[in-house]
Amino acid sequence: MLNLTPQERQVVLFLLTLALVGMGINFLTKRCSTVKTLVCLAPDIGKADINKADRNTLMDLPGIGEKLAQGIIEYRKQQGGFKDIEELKNIKGISDYKYEKLKELLFVK
């Protein structure tokens, strides 16, 4: 039928496998609404909403102790919530270095 070398057969098999995996992912994202929801939410998975996080959640973040967590909560109450994650810089005790670490772990909804 086809006179392919073993290396050519491996390449063809690899390409067919990639095509099947791609078609499977496409099918799942179109067919399953929960998969669509997970794909849409993926950027925020593992992050905490700074406007809803309680004191313990904030204290679980690296570099946030009891005093700083309380400062974040007080700022949130005074300002009516965070509008942008950069507002963290307005809180006493959050340096530029600490902000850079925290902005990857928090989001504003």
Secondary structure, DSSP 8 states (H G I E B T S, - for coil): -----HHHHHHHHHHHHHHHHHHHHHHHHHH-HHHHHHHHHGGGTT-EETTT--HHHHHTSTT--HHHHHHHHHHHHHHTS-SSGGGGGGSTT--HHHHHHHTTTEE--
